[in-house]
């Protein structure tokens, strides 16, 4: 979908790009066109190393490109912790006691090796995966809004 509306970035589209951030790649927003370019961190990962060098030089020499947060800066683990806290008190369709139990189990799932897998399993067990992904998307939209404000980029909610 279009990323810009009236020369402003659509937060939901930017949030989707934040969600798609992955290891060893950086994403850059062209403030003039609204296009997002994904570039690997090293030229060895790119089909044409010379083209990679040209792209990096263009990005570094231009003021119109802004590096977007990568997966480490976004930190999905923190999102899962915040959702566990929310679930412990914010699930309105279950009793307070049940909500506290769910929140506790989600927190427990986050400790130790395999935390992501256990957390996703707990979401499935309690049938709250849809709630988590909705919460996560809202988190990304808010992150996109803050990022736009920090970089003086106009935005719209649609």
Buried (B, 14 or more C-beta within 10 A) or exposed (E): EEBBBEEBBBBBBBBBBBBEBEEEBBBBBBBEEBEBBEBBEEBEEBEEEEEBEEBBEEBEEEEEBBEBBBBEEBEBEEBBBEBBEBBBEEBEEBEEEEBBBBBEBBBBBBEEEEBEEBBBEBBEEBEBEEBBEEBBBEBBBEBBBEBBEEEEBEBBEE
